[in-house]
């Protein structure tokens, strides 16, 4: 039990949770807002992440049918992003998603998820669906990079240096 608690506490600390509080503090906080034990949280995280990855892999099989691809891929992304809610709690997950550092990437990601689903389910436009999924992937990558210190700056500098060519 102590090992699982320390693992969940490490994940919370890595994801930007309360670094000053100890592992016992984390268990007390998690018991106050949720009735899941630390091991159940890890199982929920793993199961949700695995289901999301399976959906994303299955979407590659359905790539020839963009509408099915978009549905599976988008659902898999939502499961994968939501899986960390088991570790840090849904409220903390939302707070972190709408942190000023991530708010633009989160908004673009949510808009693209909704747009991809609308294009796939209502409009039935393959081109718009694929375009929305491509932008959704880029927004998800940009969002994910916000959790790694200086990653966004390095990626931005890489793109600037690749695009900054002189003609002479």
Beta strands, then each sheet from edge to edge (+ up, - down):
end
